[in-house]
Amino acid sequence: MTAVLSARKLNKRFGAVVAADDLSLDIAAGQKVSLIGANGAGKTTFVNLATGYLKPDSGSIALDGTDIGRRSPRSVARLGISRSFQIPQLFVDLTAVENLAVAIAGARSEALSLRAPAEAGGRREQAVEFLDRFGLAGQADRPIFELAGGVRKLVDIAMALARRPKLLLLDEPTSGVSAEEKFATMDRVIHAVAPDAATIVFVEHDMEIVSRYADRVVAFYSGRIIADGAPGSVLGDPDVRRYVTGGLR
């Protein structure tokens, strides 16, 4: 399969802390990849390097062969990488549909003003379509501050998807979601992404989510990859059980 994202010998340090240690990784187009590891293992650093929020000390990272290691987050997004955040990055006083409309306008590089509001130019219809993919059309006109945490998470992911990216990076998509709702939430995400056939990489601590939704798992420890492969193989790896899952599956 063709690699949509390729990292080679990435290094990143924060003082004495090694966040990426000669890290090399290829993500193939169409894969659903889960990044796992304890806090501080290097997962989020890799996501930040891939999206332009951090610059590598050395090494390279490319999207479809284009070097993105020194590009800004906005430039990386325009090339085809979108991300969601562990804490949703939303305009809390705007409605769900207004947040999506802003994201759609940004994807088109359109300027917004009082004379060109977010929902103009057919953007409302597109925003409602994206919300409907996540089962949220009924929440379209509710302000974000009224919505539950799990719904906010889905709106944030919908905003990332609105750019129709080649690669969608999700930072703990089920964090803050109740145990009863976590599978339903992830089902909505997978269903919503399917029409665009985007490659998905998601950081996750819940091994039930990892086992059910990933077709490949990459385990991090101390800025290095200690296992990479099918979920059953990686979650059964002795080093992963020792350093990541603590023997829990």
Protein Blocks (a to p, Z undefined) as FASTA:
>chain_A
ZZfbdcehiacdehjbcfbghiacdddehiacddeddehilmmmmmmmmnopaccfbdcd
deehiafklccfklmmmnopacddfbacddfkbcfklmmmmmmmmmnopacdfklcfkgg
hlmmmmmmmmmmnopmmmmmpcfklpcfklmmmmmmmmmmmnopabdcdehklgoiafkl
mmmmmmmmmmmmmmnopacddddfblklmmmmpcbdcddeehiafbdcdfklmmmpmklm
mmmnnopZZ
